[in-house]
């Protein structure tokens, strides 16, 4: 099984309108937290997420959350690369 690439080291908090959104599960999207098709050729597929009412959510970008596609703080256990 492939391991996802880390798309970011913090969540992205957004107010979402009702609708269907496609969360990037591979970590390669340049449009985090949403899919841009970068998973093509891998074993990953975007996760369809149905938002039924306007609300604020924290999207996971590290791809290690146990509550995918939403952040559970797992990124706090990861070490960002040194710049």
DOTOR-16912 format. One record per residue (C-alpha): x negated, y negated, z. Coordinates in pm, whole numbers, padded with zeros to 5 digits, always signed. Layout:
<rs>
XYZ ...
</rs>
This chain:
<rs>
+00000+00000+00000 -00131-00343-00091 -00191-00608+00173 -00040-00950+00109 -00265-01250+00063 -00231-01512+00336 -00042-01800+00175 -00091-02034+00469 -00182-02054+00837 +00133-02230+00958 +00503-02205+00891 +00691-02438+00659 +00992-02588+00832 +01268-02699+00595 +01633-02796+00606 +01802-02554+00367 +02130-02593+00187 +02352-02287+00128 +02225-02072-00158 +01995-01787-00252 +01622-01840-00220 +01337-01610-00321 +01064-01590-00056 +00712-01506-00174 +00604-01176-00016 +00263-01146-00188 +00112-01474-00065 -00016-01575-00410 +00255-01828-00501 +00143-02187-00545 +00499-02284-00447 +00491-02150-00088 +00710-02032+00071 +00896-01951-00249 +00810-01714-00534 +00656-01848-00855 +00606-01508-01022 +00243-01465-00914 +00323-01115-00782 +00359-00976-01136 +00136-00672-01181 +00133-00595-00808 +00353-00382-00583 +00515-00694-00434 +00858-00839-00512 +01015-01159-00384 +01265-01127-00100 +01610-01268-00176 +01736-01472+00119 +02097-01586+00139 +02149-01905+00340 +02520-01941+00416 +02522-02277+00594 +02300-02585+00606 +02031-02521+00867 +01664-02575+00944 +01443-02267+00911 +01072-02199+00956 +00949-01998+00660 +00654-01762+00709 +00353-01833+00486 +00100-01597+00648 +00304-01291+00538 +00239-01116+00872 +00565-01205+01052 +00768-00918+01194 +01073-01136+01120 +01010-01191+00747 +01085-01419+00573 +01097-01634+00886 +00806-01728+01111 +00754-01544+01440 +00422-01709+01526 +00205-01427+01384 -00014-01687+01208 -00147-01793+01550 -00333-01460+01570 -00506-01512+01233 -00837-01691+01184 -00835-01952+00907 -01143-01961+00685 -01411-02212+00782 -01425-02519+00560 
</rs>
